[in-house]
Amino acid sequence: LTFDLVMFGAFTRLTDSGLGCPDWPGCYGSATPFGAGTEITAAQSAMPTGPVTHGKAWVEMVHRYLAMGVGGLILVLAVVAWTQRRLTKAQTGIGPWWPSVTLVWVCIQGAFGALTVTMKLFPAIVTLHLLGGYVLLALLVVQACALARHAGPQPRAVVGRAVRGALATPRRR
């Protein structure tokens, strides 16, 4: 989901939708572009090719909704890690510190997201926000790998002879 968020953030930037809703965290004070329809229409009428259109507003807000979802899941990850540590009194897997650092980092990413909009896409802030997304993805990948290692070897999938035959590539003669 975090990889999808980073890719959708790039899509947001490439479609010039970063200022589709020029305030933060909402869209002209509303939770969705539906509530800001009048303001978006007025901005679009004033500048038909400008940064604010209904489509760009939705792209920007979907990026924000995805980011909130990722942040919420990381919060759950941190709470579960601390709860598990308290209940088991032993460190299993990655411990609660990695999820806690990740939670702090996703909050920093949220702040950079707000700065991206409020500073009108200042290039250094946009770049730091993108790099921060990569760091967030890396933090989560490290945790996933550590958890997979801790879980031990996974059972191999059993693939039938017919499936193996269908997947086999033809041999050259």
OpenMM code with the backbone's topology and positions (N, CA, C; nanometers):
from openmm import Vec3, app, unit

residues = "LEU THR PHE ASP LEU VAL MET PHE GLY ALA PHE THR ARG LEU THR ASP SER GLY LEU GLY CYS PRO ASP TRP PRO GLY CYS TYR GLY SER ALA THR PRO PHE GLY ALA GLY THR GLU ILE THR ALA ALA GLN SER ALA MET PRO THR GLY PRO VAL THR HIS GLY LYS ALA TRP VAL GLU MET VAL HIS ARG TYR LEU ALA MET GLY VAL GLY GLY LEU ILE LEU VAL LEU ALA VAL VAL ALA TRP THR GLN ARG ARG LEU THR LYS ALA GLN THR GLY ILE GLY PRO TRP TRP PRO SER VAL THR LEU VAL TRP VAL CYS ILE GLN GLY ALA PHE GLY ALA LEU THR VAL THR MET LYS LEU PHE PRO ALA ILE VAL THR LEU HIS LEU LEU GLY GLY TYR VAL LEU LEU ALA LEU LEU VAL VAL GLN ALA CYS ALA LEU ALA ARG HIS ALA GLY PRO GLN PRO ARG ALA VAL VAL GLY ARG ALA VAL ARG GLY ALA LEU ALA THR PRO ARG ARG ARG".split()
positions = [
    Vec3(0.0831, -0.1191, 0.0000),
    Vec3(0.0000, 0.0000, 0.0000),
    Vec3(0.0878, 0.1259, 0.0000),
    Vec3(0.1981, 0.1189, 0.0716),
    Vec3(0.2890, 0.2341, 0.0754),
    Vec3(0.3552, 0.2550, -0.0604),
    Vec3(0.3907, 0.1467, -0.1278),
    Vec3(0.4450, 0.1586, -0.2627),
    Vec3(0.3419, 0.2242, -0.3542),
    Vec3(0.2166, 0.1809, -0.3434),
    Vec3(0.1096, 0.2425, -0.4230),
    Vec3(0.0954, 0.3908, -0.3909),
    Vec3(0.1095, 0.4257, -0.2637),
    Vec3(0.1012, 0.5658, -0.2231),
    Vec3(0.2124, 0.6484, -0.2865),
    Vec3(0.3340, 0.5958, -0.2865),
    Vec3(0.4462, 0.6684, -0.3478),
    Vec3(0.4222, 0.6847, -0.4981),
    Vec3(0.3752, 0.5784, -0.5618),
    Vec3(0.3467, 0.5865, -0.7061),
    Vec3(0.2328, 0.6841, -0.7342),
    Vec3(0.1301, 0.6834, -0.6505),
    Vec3(0.0188, 0.7767, -0.6719),
    Vec3(0.0635, 0.9206, -0.6445),
    Vec3(0.1579, 0.9381, -0.5517),
    Vec3(0.2150, 1.0710, -0.5288),
    Vec3(0.2882, 1.1210, -0.6525),
    Vec3(0.3608, 1.0308, -0.7187),
    Vec3(0.4285, 1.0682, -0.8437),
    Vec3(0.3253, 1.1019, -0.9513),
    Vec3(0.2187, 1.0231, -0.9572),
    Vec3(0.1109, 1.0505, -1.0520),
    Vec3(0.0487, 1.1873, -1.0239),
    Vec3(0.0298, 1.2184, -0.8965),
    Vec3(-0.0252, 1.3484, -0.8572),
    Vec3(0.0637, 1.4605, -0.9077),
    Vec3(0.1930, 1.4437, -0.8928),
    Vec3(0.2874, 1.5462, -0.9375),
    Vec3(0.2905, 1.5558, -1.0902),
    Vec3(0.2948, 1.4412, -1.1566),
    Vec3(0.3062, 1.4412, -1.3026),
    Vec3(0.1811, 1.4936, -1.3721),
    Vec3(0.0652, 1.4806, -1.3075),
    Vec3(-0.0581, 1.5342, -1.3660),
    Vec3(-0.0829, 1.6775, -1.3217),
    Vec3(0.0155, 1.7372, -1.2538),
    Vec3(0.0067, 1.8755, -1.2070),
    Vec3(-0.1148, 1.8952, -1.1152),
    Vec3(-0.1409, 1.7929, -1.0326),
    Vec3(-0.2565, 1.7982, -0.9425),
    Vec3(-0.2194, 1.8346, -0.8001),
    Vec3(-0.0947, 1.8681, -0.7758),
    Vec3(-0.0484, 1.8962, -0.6401),
    Vec3(-0.1196, 2.0102, -0.5717),
    Vec3(-0.1727, 2.1043, -0.6490),
    Vec3(-0.2494, 2.2151, -0.5913),
    Vec3(-0.3964, 2.2042, -0.6303),
    Vec3(-0.4415, 2.0819, -0.6607),
    Vec3(-0.5821, 2.0615, -0.6960),
    Vec3(-0.6755, 2.1058, -0.5852),
    Vec3(-0.6302, 2.0935, -0.4634),
    Vec3(-0.6969, 2.1496, -0.3454),
    Vec3(-0.5894, 2.2321, -0.2756),
    Vec3(-0.5932, 2.3641, -0.2909),
    Vec3(-0.4794, 2.4462, -0.2488),
    Vec3(-0.4664, 2.4716, -0.0990),
    Vec3(-0.5528, 2.4114, -0.0175),
    Vec3(-0.5346, 2.4218, 0.1269),
    Vec3(-0.5131, 2.2819, 0.1825),
    Vec3(-0.4876, 2.2747, 0.3138),
    Vec3(-0.4595, 2.1452, 0.3749),
    Vec3(-0.5191, 2.1440, 0.5134),
    Vec3(-0.5773, 2.0385, 0.5618),
    Vec3(-0.5818, 1.9037, 0.5076),
    Vec3(-0.7003, 1.8783, 0.4163),
    Vec3(-0.7955, 1.9666, 0.4136),
    Vec3(-0.9142, 1.9450, 0.3312),
    Vec3(-0.9030, 2.0092, 0.1950),
    Vec3(-1.0191, 2.0358, 0.1382),
    Vec3(-1.0267, 2.0978, 0.0068),
    Vec3(-1.1209, 2.2173, 0.0204),
    Vec3(-1.0637, 2.3352, 0.0286),
    Vec3(-1.1415, 2.4568, 0.0542),
    Vec3(-1.2256, 2.4402, 0.1805),
    Vec3(-1.1658, 2.3808, 0.2817),
    Vec3(-1.2330, 2.3642, 0.4101),
    Vec3(-1.3283, 2.2457, 0.4168),
    Vec3(-1.3429, 2.1708, 0.3103),
    Vec3(-1.4309, 2.0536, 0.3080),
    Vec3(-1.3482, 1.9254, 0.3093),
    Vec3(-1.4121, 1.8170, 0.3500),
    Vec3(-1.3422, 1.6887, 0.3554),
    Vec3(-1.3251, 1.6263, 0.2172),
    Vec3(-1.4098, 1.6643, 0.1221),
    Vec3(-1.4007, 1.6095, -0.0134),
    Vec3(-1.4200, 1.7217, -0.1148),
    Vec3(-1.3820, 1.6990, -0.2391),
    Vec3(-1.4097, 1.7976, -0.3435),
    Vec3(-1.5589, 1.8191, -0.3684),
    Vec3(-1.6439, 1.7251, -0.3273),
    Vec3(-1.7885, 1.7459, -0.3403),
    Vec3(-1.8310, 1.8708, -0.2637),
    Vec3(-1.7800, 1.8846, -0.1409),
    Vec3(-1.8156, 1.9997, -0.0582),
    Vec3(-1.7543, 2.1298, -0.1054),
    Vec3(-1.6543, 2.1203, -0.1904),
    Vec3(-1.5850, 2.2391, -0.2400),
    Vec3(-1.6174, 2.2658, -0.3863),
    Vec3(-1.7264, 2.2097, -0.4347),
    Vec3(-1.7610, 2.2228, -0.5758),
    Vec3(-1.7704, 2.3655, -0.6245),
    Vec3(-1.8320, 2.4527, -0.5452),
    Vec3(-1.8481, 2.5926, -0.5845),
    Vec3(-1.7129, 2.6614, -0.5968),
    Vec3(-1.6254, 2.6411, -0.4976),
    Vec3(-1.4934, 2.7044, -0.4987),
    Vec3(-1.4079, 2.6530, -0.6147),
    Vec3(-1.4151, 2.5221, -0.6385),
    Vec3(-1.3361, 2.4643, -0.7474),
    Vec3(-1.3856, 2.5167, -0.8819),
    Vec3(-1.5170, 2.5245, -0.8988),
    Vec3(-1.5741, 2.5770, -1.0237),
    Vec3(-1.5322, 2.7222, -1.0450),
    Vec3(-1.5339, 2.8019, -0.9379),
    Vec3(-1.4926, 2.9424, -0.9488),
    Vec3(-1.3451, 2.9534, -0.9866),
    Vec3(-1.2599, 2.8719, -0.9231),
    Vec3(-1.1172, 2.8757, -0.9548),
    Vec3(-1.0916, 2.8277, -1.0976),
    Vec3(-1.1653, 2.7269, -1.1399),
    Vec3(-1.1488, 2.6748, -1.2750),
    Vec3(-1.1986, 2.7754, -1.3786),
    Vec3(-1.3046, 2.8486, -1.3470),
    Vec3(-1.3549, 2.9513, -1.4390),
    Vec3(-1.2562, 3.0656, -1.4522),
    Vec3(-1.1913, 3.1027, -1.3425),
    Vec3(-1.0941, 3.2117, -1.3458),
    Vec3(-0.9700, 3.1727, -1.4248),
    Vec3(-0.9265, 3.0466, -1.4118),
    Vec3(-0.8079, 2.9973, -1.4826),
    Vec3(-0.8383, 2.8576, -1.5361),
    Vec3(-0.8965, 2.8471, -1.6553),
    Vec3(-0.9369, 2.7154, -1.7081),
    Vec3(-0.8240, 2.6132, -1.7173),
    Vec3(-0.7023, 2.6566, -1.7403),
    Vec3(-0.5894, 2.5628, -1.7469),
    Vec3(-0.5041, 2.5703, -1.6210),
    Vec3(-0.5576, 2.6283, -1.5156),
    Vec3(-0.4827, 2.6454, -1.3917),
    Vec3(-0.4726, 2.5190, -1.3096),
    Vec3(-0.4161, 2.5334, -1.1895),
    Vec3(-0.3906, 2.4155, -1.1067),
    Vec3(-0.5153, 2.3572, -1.0400),
    Vec3(-0.6263, 2.4304, -1.0393),
    Vec3(-0.7459, 2.3825, -0.9694),
    Vec3(-0.8543, 2.3464, -1.0704),
    Vec3(-0.8821, 2.2169, -1.0793),
    Vec3(-0.9946, 2.1659, -1.1574),
    Vec3(-1.0578, 2.0547, -1.0743),
    Vec3(-1.1755, 2.0124, -1.1135),
    Vec3(-1.2412, 1.9056, -1.0379),
    Vec3(-1.1592, 1.7763, -1.0426),
    Vec3(-1.1063, 1.7429, -1.1594),
    Vec3(-1.0259, 1.6212, -1.1719),
    Vec3(-0.8997, 1.6263, -1.0886),
    Vec3(-0.8297, 1.7402, -1.0936),
    Vec3(-0.7066, 1.7543, -1.0158),
    Vec3(-0.7352, 1.7546, -0.8666),
    Vec3(-0.8486, 1.8109, -0.8278),
    Vec3(-0.8853, 1.8102, -0.6861),
    Vec3(-0.9038, 1.6670, -0.6367),
    Vec3(-0.9687, 1.5839, -0.7189),
    Vec3(-0.9884, 1.4449, -0.6788),
    Vec3(-0.8574, 1.3683, -0.6728),
    Vec3(-0.7682, 1.3921, -0.7686),
    Vec3(-0.6383, 1.3241, -0.7658),
    Vec3(-0.5638, 1.3620, -0.6378),
    Vec3(-0.5613, 1.4891, -0.6056),
    Vec3(-0.4919, 1.5347, -0.4848),
    Vec3(-0.5550, 1.4756, -0.3590),
    Vec3(-0.6868, 1.4755, -0.3524),
    Vec3(-0.7529, 1.4257, -0.2318),
    Vec3(-0.7403, 1.2736, -0.2187),
    Vec3(-0.7423, 1.2002, -0.3292),
    Vec3(-0.7212, 1.0549, -0.3205),
    Vec3(-0.5811, 1.0265, -0.2664),
    Vec3(-0.4828, 1.1053, -0.3082),
    Vec3(-0.3473, 1.0899, -0.2528),
    Vec3(-0.3489, 1.1142, -0.1017),
    Vec3(-0.4179, 1.2150, -0.0574),
    Vec3(-0.4258, 1.2426, 0.0864),
    Vec3(-0.4995, 1.1316, 0.1608),
    Vec3(-0.6079, 1.0793, 0.1018),
    Vec3(-0.6824, 0.9702, 0.1659),
    Vec3(-0.5947, 0.8454, 0.1773),
    Vec3(-0.5202, 0.8134, 0.0723),
    Vec3(-0.4283, 0.6996, 0.0780),
    Vec3(-0.3236, 0.7199, 0.1869),
    Vec3(-0.2711, 0.8421, 0.1956),
    Vec3(-0.1700, 0.8720, 0.2972),
    Vec3(-0.2278, 0.8562, 0.4377),
    Vec3(-0.3508, 0.9008, 0.4573),
    Vec3(-0.4138, 0.8831, 0.5890),
    Vec3(-0.4339, 0.7354, 0.6191),
    Vec3(-0.4698, 0.6570, 0.5182),
    Vec3(-0.4860, 0.5131, 0.5385),
    Vec3(-0.3556, 0.4465, 0.5779),
    Vec3(-0.2470, 0.4808, 0.5089),
    Vec3(-0.1163, 0.4258, 0.5428),
    Vec3(-0.0764, 0.4683, 0.6838),
    Vec3(-0.0982, 0.5944, 0.7173),
    Vec3(-0.0668, 0.6420, 0.8523),
    Vec3(-0.1466, 0.5679, 0.9584),
    Vec3(-0.2736, 0.5449, 0.9322),
    Vec3(-0.3568, 0.4707, 1.0271),
    Vec3(-0.3090, 0.3279, 1.0461),
    Vec3(-0.2701, 0.2622, 0.9372),
    Vec3(-0.2201, 0.1254, 0.9472),
    Vec3(-0.0865, 0.1195, 1.0214),
    Vec3(-0.0016, 0.2191, 1.0023),
    Vec3(0.1256, 0.2233, 1.0742),
    Vec3(0.1005, 0.2473, 1.2236),
    Vec3(0.0006, 0.3290, 1.2555),
    Vec3(-0.0374, 0.3472, 1.3964),
    Vec3(-0.0813, 0.2143, 1.4570),
    Vec3(-0.1627, 0.1399, 1.3850),
    Vec3(-0.2068, 0.0079, 1.4326),
    Vec3(-0.0867, -0.0844, 1.4504),
    Vec3(0.0066, -0.0817, 1.3556),
    Vec3(0.1272, -0.1636, 1.3644),
    Vec3(0.2053, -0.1326, 1.4922),
    Vec3(0.2210, -0.0051, 1.5227),
    Vec3(0.2956, 0.0338, 1.6432),
    Vec3(0.2215, -0.0082, 1.7700),
    Vec3(0.0907, 0.0121, 1.7739),
    Vec3(0.0129, -0.0257, 1.8923),
    Vec3(0.0186, -0.1767, 1.9140),
    Vec3(0.0045, -0.2539, 1.8078),
    Vec3(0.0107, -0.4001, 1.8198),
    Vec3(0.1495, -0.4440, 1.8657),
    Vec3(0.2539, -0.3818, 1.8150),
    Vec3(0.3900, -0.4192, 1.8542),
    Vec3(0.4130, -0.3938, 2.0028),
    Vec3(0.3675, -0.2784, 2.0527),
    Vec3(0.3848, -0.2489, 2.1952),
    Vec3(0.2969, -0.3394, 2.2816),
    Vec3(0.1760, -0.3664, 2.2363),
    Vec3(0.0867, -0.4550, 2.3114),
    Vec3(0.1441, -0.5955, 2.3162),
    Vec3(0.1958, -0.6442, 2.2046),
    Vec3(0.2551, -0.7777, 2.1997),
    Vec3(0.3753, -0.7855, 2.2923),
    Vec3(0.4548, -0.6824, 2.2958),
    Vec3(0.5729, -0.6827, 2.3826),
    Vec3(0.5311, -0.6889, 2.5289),
    Vec3(0.4273, -0.6127, 2.5641),
    Vec3(0.3813, -0.6101, 2.7027),
    Vec3(0.3208, -0.7451, 2.7430),
    Vec3(0.2494, -0.8089, 2.6510),
    Vec3(0.1840, -0.9358, 2.6833),
    Vec3(0.2809, -1.0529, 2.6889),
    Vec3(0.3788, -1.0553, 2.6004),
    Vec3(0.4693, -1.1697, 2.5947),
    Vec3(0.5938, -1.1507, 2.6793),
    Vec3(0.6258, -1.0292, 2.7167),
    Vec3(0.7457, -0.9976, 2.7952),
    Vec3(0.8749, -1.0456, 2.7292),
    Vec3(0.8677, -1.0782, 2.6047),
    Vec3(0.9854, -1.1217, 2.5298),
    Vec3(0.9826, -1.0567, 2.3928),
    Vec3(1.0996, -1.0344, 2.3402),
    Vec3(1.1057, -0.9725, 2.2088),
    Vec3(1.0885, -1.0790, 2.1016),
    Vec3(0.9901, -1.0560, 2.0190),
    Vec3(0.9683, -1.1467, 1.9072),
    Vec3(0.9731, -1.0640, 1.7795),
    Vec3(1.0351, -1.1177, 1.6793),
    Vec3(1.0390, -1.0469, 1.5517),
    Vec3(1.1231, -0.9216, 1.5584),
    Vec3(1.0599, -0.8076, 1.5384),
    Vec3(1.1325, -0.6821, 1.5261),
    Vec3(1.1242, -0.5956, 1.6500),
    Vec3(1.0391, -0.6302, 1.7442),
    Vec3(1.0218, -0.5473, 1.8618),
    Vec3(0.9394, -0.4239, 1.8281),
    Vec3(0.9093, -0.3432, 1.9274),
    Vec3(0.8218, -0.2280, 1.9040),
    Vec3(0.8929, -0.1023, 1.8545),
    Vec3(1.0259, -0.1031, 1.8533),
    Vec3(1.0961, 0.0209, 1.8200),
    Vec3(1.0876, 0.0551, 1.6728),
    Vec3(1.1025, -0.0427, 1.5843),
    Vec3(1.0924, -0.0143, 1.4413),
    Vec3(0.9558, 0.0441, 1.4049),
    Vec3(0.8451, -0.0168, 1.4499),
    Vec3(0.7151, 0.0438, 1.4185),
    Vec3(0.6988, 0.1833, 1.4784),
    Vec3(0.7602, 0.2069, 1.5946),
    Vec3(0.7503, 0.3398, 1.6569),
    Vec3(0.8254, 0.4442, 1.5759),
    Vec3(0.9449, 0.4080, 1.5301),
    Vec3(1.0219, 0.4994, 1.4445),
    Vec3(0.9449, 0.5250, 1.3150),
    Vec3(0.8838, 0.4204, 1.2624),
    Vec3(0.8057, 0.4346, 1.1389),
    Vec3(0.6861, 0.5263, 1.1610),
    Vec3(0.6227, 0.5164, 1.2770),
    Vec3(0.5098, 0.6044, 1.3090),
    Vec3(0.5548, 0.7505, 1.3159),
    Vec3(0.6678, 0.7745, 1.3798),
    Vec3(0.7205, 0.9115, 1.3853),
    Vec3(0.7510, 0.9599, 1.2433),
    Vec3(0.8115, 0.8721, 1.1626),
    Vec3(0.8479, 0.9119, 1.0269),
    Vec3(0.7249, 0.9434, 0.9424),
    Vec3(0.6174, 0.8645, 0.9560),
    Vec3(0.4987, 0.8917, 0.8756),
    Vec3(0.4342, 1.0235, 0.9191),
    Vec3(0.4482, 1.0600, 1.0452),
    Vec3(0.3991, 1.1919, 1.0900),
    Vec3(0.4818, 1.3042, 1.0275),
    Vec3(0.6126, 1.2836, 1.0193),
    Vec3(0.6992, 1.3817, 0.9524),
    Vec3(0.6604, 1.3927, 0.8050),
    Vec3(0.6308, 1.2784, 0.7428),
    Vec3(0.5874, 1.2780, 0.6026),
    Vec3(0.4578, 1.3566, 0.5857),
    Vec3(0.3663, 1.3427, 0.6803),
    Vec3(0.2420, 1.4199, 0.6760),
    Vec3(0.2693, 1.5690, 0.6820),
    Vec3(0.3665, 1.6070, 0.7655),
    Vec3(0.4031, 1.7487, 0.7750),
    Vec3(0.4626, 1.7980, 0.6432),
    Vec3(0.5452, 1.7145, 0.5792),
    Vec3(0.6004, 1.7537, 0.4498),
    Vec3(0.4905, 1.7612, 0.3440),
    Vec3(0.3912, 1.6747, 0.3544),
    Vec3(0.2777, 1.6821, 0.2619),
    Vec3(0.2027, 1.8130, 0.2771),
    Vec3(0.1836, 1.8547, 0.4026),
    Vec3(0.1175, 1.9831, 0.4272),
    Vec3(0.2021, 2.0984, 0.3740),
    Vec3(0.3336, 2.0924, 0.3979),
    Vec3(0.4225, 2.1986, 0.3481),
    Vec3(0.4251, 2.2024, 0.1952),
    Vec3(0.4157, 2.0854, 0.1332),
    Vec3(0.4146, 2.0799, -0.0129),
    Vec3(0.3014, 2.1656, -0.0682),
    Vec3(0.1844, 2.1552, -0.0053),
    Vec3(0.0686, 2.2311, -0.0524),
    Vec3(0.0762, 2.3766, -0.0077),
    Vec3(0.1038, 2.3996, 0.1204),
    Vec3(0.1007, 2.5373, 0.1718),
    Vec3(0.2137, 2.6234, 0.1163),
    Vec3(0.3250, 2.5613, 0.0761),
    Vec3(0.4351, 2.6375, 0.0165),
    Vec3(0.4281, 2.6352, -0.1358),
    Vec3(0.3106, 2.6007, -0.1899),
    Vec3(0.2834, 2.6075, -0.3345),
    Vec3(0.3845, 2.5308, -0.4179),
    Vec3(0.4099, 2.4054, -0.3782),
    Vec3(0.4961, 2.3131, -0.4518),
    Vec3(0.6405, 2.3625, -0.4635),
    Vec3(0.6936, 2.4185, -0.3557),
    Vec3(0.8336, 2.4613, -0.3541),
    Vec3(0.9200, 2.3384, -0.3839),
    Vec3(1.0068, 2.3445, -0.4861),
    Vec3(1.0780, 2.2252, -0.5342),
    Vec3(1.1544, 2.1482, -0.4262),
    Vec3(1.2212, 2.2163, -0.3354),
    Vec3(1.2973, 2.1451, -0.2316),
    Vec3(1.2040, 2.0654, -0.1407),
    Vec3(1.0889, 2.1215, -0.1073),
    Vec3(0.9929, 2.0521, -0.0214),
    Vec3(0.9329, 1.9324, -0.0952),
    Vec3(0.8995, 1.9498, -0.2228),
    Vec3(0.8452, 1.8396, -0.3022),
    Vec3(0.9464, 1.7255, -0.3092),
    Vec3(1.0731, 1.7585, -0.3296),
    Vec3(1.1783, 1.6575, -0.3377),
    Vec3(1.1959, 1.5857, -0.2047),
    Vec3(1.1974, 1.6610, -0.0953),
    Vec3(1.2102, 1.5990, 0.0372),
    Vec3(1.0900, 1.5107, 0.0688),
    Vec3(0.9724, 1.5511, 0.0251),
    Vec3(0.8525, 1.4707, 0.0464),
    Vec3(0.8623, 1.3380, -0.0294),
    Vec3(0.9119, 1.3416, -0.1510),
    Vec3(0.9308, 1.2193, -0.2288),
    Vec3(1.0373, 1.1301, -0.1643),
    Vec3(1.1504, 1.1873, -0.1267),
    Vec3(1.2558, 1.1089, -0.0607),
    Vec3(1.2049, 1.0499, 0.0708),
    Vec3(1.1240, 1.1267, 0.1419),
    Vec3(1.0650, 1.0761, 0.2657),
    Vec3(0.9735, 0.9575, 0.2408),
    Vec3(0.9041, 0.9590, 0.1284),
    Vec3(0.8204, 0.8452, 0.0921),
    Vec3(0.9046, 0.7210, 0.0677),
    Vec3(1.0192, 0.7378, 0.0035),
    Vec3(1.1100, 0.6254, -0.0174),
    Vec3(1.1643, 0.5727, 0.1154),
    Vec3(1.1968, 0.6627, 0.2073),
    Vec3(1.2453, 0.6211, 0.3395),
    Vec3(1.1351, 0.5439, 0.4131),
    Vec3(1.0126, 0.5926, 0.4057),
    Vec3(0.9008, 0.5231, 0.4692),
    Vec3(0.8860, 0.3828, 0.4109),
    Vec3(0.8924, 0.3716, 0.2808),
    Vec3(0.8829, 0.2409, 0.2165),
    Vec3(0.9972, 0.1505, 0.2621),
    Vec3(1.1180, 0.2043, 0.2706),
    Vec3(1.2334, 0.1260, 0.3148),
    Vec3(1.2158, 0.0785, 0.4599),
    Vec3(1.1662, 0.1648, 0.5469),
    Vec3(1.1421, 0.1247, 0.6861),
    Vec3(1.0449, 0.0069, 0.6932),
    Vec3(0.9409, 0.0128, 0.6139),
    Vec3(0.8422, -0.0952, 0.6162),
    Vec3(0.8967, -0.2238, 0.5537),
    Vec3(0.9790, -0.2118, 0.4497),
    Vec3(1.0386, -0.3307, 0.3876),
    Vec3(1.1347, -0.3989, 0.4854),
    Vec3(1.2144, -0.3204, 0.5565),
    Vec3(1.3060, -0.3782, 0.6551),
    Vec3(1.2270, -0.4558, 0.7604),
    Vec3(1.1167, -0.3997, 0.8060),
    Vec3(1.0353, -0.4680, 0.9064),
    Vec3(0.9717, -0.5951, 0.8505),
    Vec3(0.9227, -0.5883, 0.7284),
    Vec3(0.8614, -0.7065, 0.6669),
    Vec3(0.9647, -0.8177, 0.6502),
    Vec3(1.0846, -0.7828, 0.6087),
    Vec3(1.1904, -0.8839, 0.5930),
    Vec3(1.2289, -0.9442, 0.7281),
    Vec3(1.2405, -0.8609, 0.8305),
    Vec3(1.2748, -0.9113, 0.9640),
    Vec3(1.1656, -1.0038, 1.0175),
    Vec3(1.0412, -0.9679, 0.9965),
    Vec3(0.9311, -1.0533, 1.0413),
    Vec3(0.9297, -1.1856, 0.9642),
    Vec3(0.9557, -1.1808, 0.8350),
    Vec3(0.9595, -1.3033, 0.7552),
    Vec3(1.0736, -1.3932, 0.8007),
    Vec3(1.1886, -1.3346, 0.8323),
    Vec3(1.3027, -1.4109, 0.8809),
    Vec3(1.2712, -1.4755, 1.0156),
    Vec3(1.2038, -1.4000, 1.1010),
    Vec3(1.1689, -1.4502, 1.2341),
    Vec3(1.0660, -1.5626, 1.2258),
    Vec3(0.9789, -1.5565, 1.1273),
    Vec3(0.8746, -1.6580, 1.1128),
    Vec3(0.9323, -1.7917, 1.0698),
    Vec3(1.0539, -1.7906, 1.0200),
    Vec3(1.1170, -1.9150, 0.9783),
    Vec3(1.0828, -1.9496, 0.8353),
    Vec3(1.1294, -2.0657, 0.7927),
    Vec3(1.1039, -2.1040, 0.6536),
    Vec3(0.9549, -2.1274, 0.6295),
    Vec3(0.9101, -2.0801, 0.5177),
    Vec3(0.7700, -2.0960, 0.4801),
    Vec3(0.7533, -2.2256, 0.4031),
    Vec3(0.6387, -2.2904, 0.4171),
    Vec3(0.6177, -2.4137, 0.3409),
    Vec3(0.6150, -2.3838, 0.1916),
    Vec3(0.6701, -2.4731, 0.1155),
    Vec3(0.6729, -2.4563, -0.0290),
    Vec3(0.5367, -2.4899, -0.0862),
    Vec3(0.5007, -2.4186, -0.1882),
    Vec3(0.3732, -2.4439, -0.2542),
    Vec3(0.3833, -2.5727, -0.3354),
    Vec3(0.2791, -2.6508, -0.3305),
    Vec3(0.2745, -2.7739, -0.4080),
    Vec3(0.2077, -2.7419, -0.5412),
    Vec3(0.2795, -2.7684, -0.6469),
    Vec3(0.2291, -2.7404, -0.7813),
    Vec3(0.2166, -2.8741, -0.8539),
    Vec3(0.0991, -2.8986, -0.9061),
    Vec3(0.0736, -3.0240, -0.9755),
    Vec3(0.1513, -3.0361, -1.1051),
    Vec3(0.1614, -3.1617, -1.1534),
    Vec3(0.2364, -3.1904, -1.2752),
    Vec3(0.1782, -3.1161, -1.3959),
    Vec3(0.0455, -3.1086, -1.4055),
    Vec3(-0.0178, -3.0418, -1.5198),
    Vec3(0.0156, -2.8927, -1.5219),
    Vec3(0.0160, -2.8305, -1.4058),
    Vec3(0.0489, -2.6872, -1.3978),
    Vec3(0.1960, -2.6662, -1.4328),
    Vec3(0.2826, -2.7511, -1.3795),
    Vec3(0.4253, -2.7388, -1.4129),
    Vec3(0.4470, -2.7543, -1.5625),
    Vec3(0.3769, -2.8481, -1.6244),
    Vec3(0.3902, -2.8681, -1.7685),
    Vec3(0.3414, -2.7479, -1.8473),
    Vec3(0.2314, -2.6866, -1.8000),
    Vec3(0.1774, -2.5697, -1.8702),
    Vec3(0.2703, -2.4492, -1.8568),
    Vec3(0.3414, -2.4419, -1.7461),
    Vec3(0.4302, -2.3278, -1.7233),
    Vec3(0.5685, -2.3464, -1.7824),
    Vec3(0.6020, -2.4681, -1.8181),
    Vec3(0.7358, -2.4953, -1.8706),
    Vec3(0.7532, -2.4265, -2.0057),
    Vec3(0.8708, -2.3721, -2.0246),
    Vec3(0.8977, -2.3068, -2.1525),
    Vec3(0.9413, -2.4126, -2.2535),
    Vec3(0.9039, -2.3938, -2.3789),
    Vec3(0.9458, -2.4924, -2.4801),
    Vec3(1.0972, -2.4894, -2.4967),
    Vec3(1.1531, -2.6063, -2.5142),
    Vec3(1.2987, -2.6176, -2.5309),
    Vec3(1.3377, -2.5935, -2.6759),
    Vec3(1.4505, -2.5308, -2.6941),
    Vec3(1.5020, -2.5077, -2.8301),
    Vec3(1.5711, -2.6334, -2.8800),
    Vec3(1.5611, -2.6582, -3.0062),
    Vec3(1.6283, -2.7768, -3.0653),
    Vec3(1.7478, -2.7384, -3.1427),
] * unit.nanometer
topology = app.Topology()
chain = topology.addChain("A")
for resn in residues:
    res = topology.addResidue(resn, chain)
    for name in ("N", "CA", "C"):
        topology.addAtom(name, app.Element.getBySymbol(name[0]), res)
